[in-house]
Amino acid sequence: MAAVWSRIGRGAQLSLSLSLSRTFYDGASAASTLRSAAALSHARGQHASSLHSLAGRSAGHLLQPPSRGIVTTPARLHPASSAAVVAELSDAEARESEAVAAPPRQMPSLGPTRPGEKPRVVVLGTGWAACRLLKDVDTRAYDVVCVSPRNHMVFTPLLASTCVGTLEFRSVVEPVSRIQSALATRPGSYFFLASCTGVDTKAHEVYCEAASSDGQLPCHPYRFKVAYDKLVIASGAEPLTFNIKGVQEHAIFLREVSHAQEIRRKLLANLMLAENPGLSAEEKERLLHCVVVGGGPTGVEFSGELSDFITRDVRQRYAHVKDYVKITLIEANEILSSFDIGLRQYATNHLSKYGVNLVRGIVKEVKATEITLSDGTRVPYGLLVWSTGVGPSEFVRSLHLPKSPGGRVGVDEWLRVPTAPDVFALGDCAGFLEGTASRCSRRWPRSRSGRAGTWRGCSGGSRRRTAARRTAPARPTSGSRSCTSTSAAWRPSAGTRRSSTSGRTRMPRGCRWLASSAG
């Protein structure tokens, strides 16, 4: 090709060099420039055909799509070297570049621990159970890795208050690095902003995908794997929709701060839109009709907060439309059905007193502006909040692990997954296997120190690392069949809840082998 370059003429060389110096490094521009140079040397046809061939090969080489889904940005050629790059591209180099494929890209990973290093505990999730475990883990004995698409814990009992401005959003979140400072300060302990997509129990690895939905990472989706010595699955649950058409598209859930922000924005927007001139009374009633589906704790709490907001704020700040505001709470049975009858009656009287319309019914379909009940009743709405409980997430359903009757990860009385060594599950993603719940409902004896499930040699101010010898497994309290710790912060108030048979394991009592022995 150097011979071709020397024989096309000095004028063509200069024109080609100047053109390439102003051209971005893309296949179309380079091919067009080379064909122009070939036209200038039409008197030497044998060399023009060579340039046409070079132009085609160069375009194919430069336009060759990148491998492995990596998007590359074209770089600008330096003017002094632009012509030399084209001239030095020989036929053999072009064929070689097309024939040789890029080597397979190895998935980044946090490899297994080496002899002499502390065992690594990988915790999936930043919910109640996961954060309690992270808070209590002994970081002098274990390295901790937390994997979650959320870098904070949400105090869900107060989440309804943020929807109407009673509390600010920052008041109900706690960064996970403040719950366990080792995640941000100690070598070997990390927090990864990612979602777990799979678990390989044989290789002791979890597969993760970075939580970057906007594609800001250089390679999206960005996947990696993390090796573990102990794995704790506490990834939580997802809202139940019962496969009702339109729920995912039109309803708003109330489980994350982003949900509360969306509810507040829509509520205030509807109040302001209703004051616009020209709207009919029927449209104003629809815009300001807030419908809550689900009479559990979350639905009742939100309805109460919303009624207070209407009574105290809306009547003063939106006096023109205050008479159009309406709240409806829809529940298939009685509200707060898992609580004592006295508490249920108190909540019913309180909500009715403050203008909440209680409706018994089952939702059959949800549309953009109305919902349809099982009896055919159509209920128009401007804001729809869905709170009908939670169920196993898609991630939990995809795991090849034993499942509880409710579809959650099945565990024994020690919160262990029986078929997977070194794997534990707790919180809303876990449930007792058949026969385990009945064994856990027995009254377990307490230790001499007055605490059930304490370690021998871990009481008082002892800081010795001891073997994981347990005196009692995880057990439900009298208020729930969920596995709880003996801490008052985790125990349901006496007499407020009936025994529930959901069998969800909320507390990490079975993981006391991770707890700190410090007094």
N, C-alpha and C positions, 0 to 999 in steps of 0.2 A: 504494500500500500504506500510505502514511502516513495516508490518509483512513480506511482500515479500522481502523488502530491507534487513531485518535482516537475512533471511534464504537463500539468494543466495550464501553466502560464502564470507569470508573476501577478498579472492583473486579477486573475481568478483567485489566486492565493490571498491577495490583499482583501478582496471583496468577501471571501469566505471567512477570514480571520475577523474582520470588522463586524460581520453579521453575527458570528458566534459570540463575540465579546458582549453583544447587547441582548443575548438570548438567555432565558432561563434554561435550566437543565431539565428539559422535558423532551419526550420523544417526538412530538409533533413538530416543534420548532426546529429541532436538530435535523430531522428528515427533510423539512422544507428548505432549509438553508443548503443542505448538501445537493438537493436536486437543482437549486438555482445555480450553484457552482458548476454542475454538470452541463446546464444549458449554456453557460458562458464558454465552455470548451467544446461546442458542438462540432467544430472542425476536426477534433480528435475523437471521433466516435468510439474508438475502441476503449479509450480511457473514460469517456462519459458513461458507458455501460457499467464499468467498474464502480464509478461513484454512485450510480443508481442502486447497484447491489449493496454498497456500503450503507447508503441511506436507509434502505429497507431493514438491513440487519441492525443498524443503530437504533432505529425507531422501535423495533421489536425488543431490543435489549433494554432501552430506556423506559419503555412502557410496560415492562414485565411486572405484574402485580406482586407486591411484597408477600412473603410467606407468613404462615402462622397467624394471620389476622392482624399483623402489626401495621399501622398506618404511618407512612413516612412522609415528611415534608420535603419537596424538591429544594435543593440547595443551588445557589447562584454560582456559576463557574467563574473562576478568575479570568479576566480578559487575556492575560499573557499566556495562559495554558489551555484556553478553550480549543484552539485549532490543533494543538499537539495531542490532546486527549482523543479527538476523532481520528487523527492520522495514525496513532499508535494502536488503535483497535484493529487487530488483525482478524482474519477469518477464523483461525484456530481459537483465539480468545473468545470470539463471539459464540462459537459452537460450544466451547467449554462452559461458558457462563450460563448457557441455556440448558445444558445437559446435567450439570451438577446441582442437585437440590440442596437447600439449606439444611444443616443438621437439625434434628429435632430439639426443640427448646425444653430444657429440663425445668420442672416445676420448682420454684423456690420453696425452701422448707426450713423449719426449725428442727434440727435433727435430734435424735435420741440423746439422753444424758449419758455421760461417760462415767467409768468407774471413779469413785471418789467425789462425784458431784451430788448435790442434793436431788432427791427425786422430784419430778415435775408433776404438778397437779394442774390439769387443764379444766377450767370451768366454763361451760357454755351458758351464757346469759347474764343479765344484770337485773333480774327481778328480785322479789323479796327473799326467796330461798337462796339464790345465788349470792346475793350481797351479804346475807347473814353468814353464809359459809366463808366468804372472802374476808369478812371482818374477824372471824374467829380462827382462821387458819394460822398455824404456827409457821411463820416465814423463816424462823431459824432452822427449821427442820425440812421445809419444802420450798421449792421454787414454784411460783404461781403464775399461770398464764390464763387470762380471761379473754374470751372471744365473744363479741356481741356487736350487733349493728347499732347499739345505743350505748353511749359512754356515760350514762347516768342511771340512777334508780329513780323511779317515780313513786311518790307517796300517794297512791291511788285513792285513799279515803278522802283526801282533800282536793282531788282533781276536779270534782264538780263545782267547787267554790271558785276556781279560776275561770270558769266559763262566763261568769257574770261579774267578774272584777272584785269579788270579795277578797281574794288573794291574788297575788301576782304569780306568774308562771314559775319564776325563779324560786318561789317559796316552797314548791312541791317537788323539786328535783335535788338530788345530791350526786355530785360527780363520783364515779367509782374510784378514782384515784384518791379521794379523801376518805372513802370507806376503808380502803386498803392502800396505804401510801407506798407499800413495796412495789406496786405495779408501776410506779413512776420513778422510784429512786433506787431500787436494788437491782444489781446485775443478775440476769437469769429470770427475772419476773417482768412480764409485759402485759399490756392491754392491746388487743388487736381489734380495730374497728372493722369487723367483718361478720359475715354470716356463715355458719357451718352448713355445708352441703352434703356431708357424708361422713361415716365413721367406719374405719377398718379395724375391727377388734383384733384380728390376727396380727396385723403389723403394728398395732398400738399407735395409730395415726388418725387424725381428723383432717378432713379436707374443707378448706375455707375459701370464700370469695369476698373480696374487699367490698365494703358497703359504699360504693361510689356510683350512684344511679345517674349522675349527670355526666359521666364519662370523662372526668377531669384527670384521671390517671393516664399515664402514657400508653398503657395497654389495658383496655377494658373489654370484657371483665378480667380482672386480675385475680388469679387463683394461686393458692399456696397451701402447704400442709404443715401440720404441727404434730410432733411425736409426743406421747404422754406416757407417764408411769401410772398415774391414776386419772381417770376421766369422770367428771361430774356433769351430767346432763341436767341443766336447769333452764331450759330455753323457753319455758312458759307455754301458753296456749293461745289460741286464736278465737275471736268472737264466733259464736254459733249463728248461722243464718238459716239453717234447716232447708237449704236449697230453695228458698223462696225467691221467686223471680223479681229482680230489681233492687234487692237489698244492697248488694255491693255497689251498684251504680248510684243510688240516690240517698241512702241512709248514711248517717255519720255515727261512728262508734265512739266510745268514751273510755279509751284505755291508755292513750298516749297524750303527751302535751300538745302535739300537733293536732290531735282531735279536738282538744279544748280550745285551741286557737281558732280552728275552723268554725266551731260552734259560736264562739264570741263574734267573729267577723260576720257570719250570716245573720245572727240575731240582731246586731246593730244595723246592718245594712237593710234588713226588712223593716225595722222601725223607721228608718229615714225614708225608705221608698214609699211607705204607706202614707207619708205626709204630702207626697206629690199631688198636685191638682189633676183632676180628670179620672182618678181611679174610682171605680164603683165600690159600694159598701161590701159587696160580695168578694171582690178581689182584696180589699183591705183585711177582711176576716180571714181569708186564706193565707195571706202573707204573714199575719200575726198569730196564726194557729200553730202552736208548738206541740208536737205529738211525740210522746216517749213510749216506746214499745219495750216492755219488760218491767215487771214489778219486783225485781230483786233489790238488793241494797243500793246498787249504782243508780238504777232507775228512780228509786224513791228519793235518794239523796239529791239527784239532779232536779227532780220535780219540786222538792222543797226549796232548793236554792233559787230556782227560777221563779217560784211564787213570791219569795221574799224580794227578789229583784223587781218584779212587777209592782209589788205593793209599795216599796220604798223609793225606787228610782224612776220607773217608767211613768208613774202618775205625776211626777214633778217635772221631768225633762221632756216627756213626749205626751203632754196633756191632750193634744189634738187627736191622738189615736188610742188613748189608754182604754177606751171602752171596747175596742176591737180585739184586744189581746186575750188569748184563751190557751189553757194548758189541758191536754188530755193524756192520761196514763192508761195504756192498754195492757192488760195481763190476762192470760188464759184462765188462771185460777185466782186465788186470793193473793194479794200482795204480801211480800215477805213470808212466803209459805214455809220456809225452813226455820222461822223464829217462833217464839212462844206466842200464844194467843193474845196475851195482854199487850205485848209490843205491837202485834199486828193491828189490834183494835186502836191503839193509840195513834199509830201512823195513819190509819184510815181516817180517823176523826180529824187529825191535824191537817191533812191534805185537803179534805173536803171543806174545812173551815176557811182555808185560804184560797179557795176557788179552783182547785184541781179536780177535773172531771175524771172519775174512775170508771173505766169501761172494761167489761169482761168480753173477750173475743180473741179470735185467732186470725192473724194476718195471712192472707192468701197470695196477695200480689202487691208490689210497690211500683208506683209510677212516679213521674217527675213532679207531679203536683197533687197526687192523691194516693191513698192506700185503699185496698179492698179487703174487707173482712170475710170470714167464712160464711156468714149469713147474707152476704151480698151488700152490706152497708159500705158506702163509699165515704171516706173521710178525707177532705182536702186539707192540705198542710202547707206551711211555709218553711218549717224546720222539722226534720225527723231525726230523732236520736234513737239508736238501736242498742239495747242492752238486755240481751236474752241469755246471758251466760257464755261460757267458754267451752271449747272442745280441743281435741288434739290438733296440733298444727300439721301442715303439709310435711315439714321436716321430720316430725315424730312418726307420721304415718309411713314415711319412706324408709325408716330404719329397719334393718333386718334383725330385730330384737323381739323377744317375747312381749306380748301386749296384754294389758289388763282388760277386763270386760268392757271398759269404756273406750278402748282404743289407745290408751296412753302406754308409756313404757312400763312394763311390768316389773315390779320389785318385790323382794321379800321383806321380812320384818326389820332387816338391817339396811334397807334401801339399796340393796345390791341387785344388779341384773344377773339372774342366776346363770345364764348361758354365756356371759361375757366377763372374763376375769378382769378385775381392776376397773370395772365400770359401775358407776352409781347413778341414780336418777332421783330427783326430788322436785318439789313444787308442783305446779299445775300440769307439767308434762308427764308426771309419773302417777302410777296407780298400783294398788296392791294386786297381786295375782290371786287367782281363785284359791280360797282356803287360807290365805295369809291374813286377810282382814279380820276373820273370826279369831285367829290366834292372837292378833294384836289387841283385840278388844278386852282381853283378860286383864285383871288388875295385877300389874307387875309389882313385886316387892321393892321397897325403897332401900337405899343404902343407909348406913349409920349416920352419914352426914346429912340425911334428909333429902337428898337429891337422887332421882332415878337416873340411871344411865351414866353415873360418874365413873371415871377411871380409877382403878386402884393405884395409889401413889401419885395422883395428880391433884389432890386437894391441897388447900392451904397455899403457902407461898412456894411450893416446890417448883423448881425450874428444870427438873431432870426430864430428859426425853425418855418416855416409857413406852412399853409395847402396847399395842392397841387391844387391851383386854377390857371388854365391856361387861358390865354387870346387868344390863337390861337393854333390850332392843328398843327401837322406836315404837311408840304406842300412842293411840288416840287419847285425848282428854275426855272428860265427861261432856264437854260441849260440842264435840265433833269427832268423827271417825278419822280425821286427818291426823297424820303423824306430827306431833309438835314437840318442842323442847319444853323444859320446865321453867324457862324464863317467863316472867309475867308479861313481857312485851309480846310474847307469841301465844299466850294462852287465851282462848276466848273467855269473855266475862261469864261468870257462873250464872246460869239461869236465863241467858239471853238467846241461846240457840238449842234447838232440838238436835238429837243425834242424826247426823247425815250419813248416808250410805254411799256417798260418791267415792270414797276410798282414795282421794287424792292425797299425796304425801307432800305436805307443805314445808315441814321443817327438817333441817339436816341433822336430826338426832342420830341417825344411823351412820353419820360421818364424823363421829366424835374422835376418830383416829387422826383427824386433821386439826383438832382444836388445840389451842395453846394451853400449856400446862402452867403458865404464869398465874400467880394469884392476883 
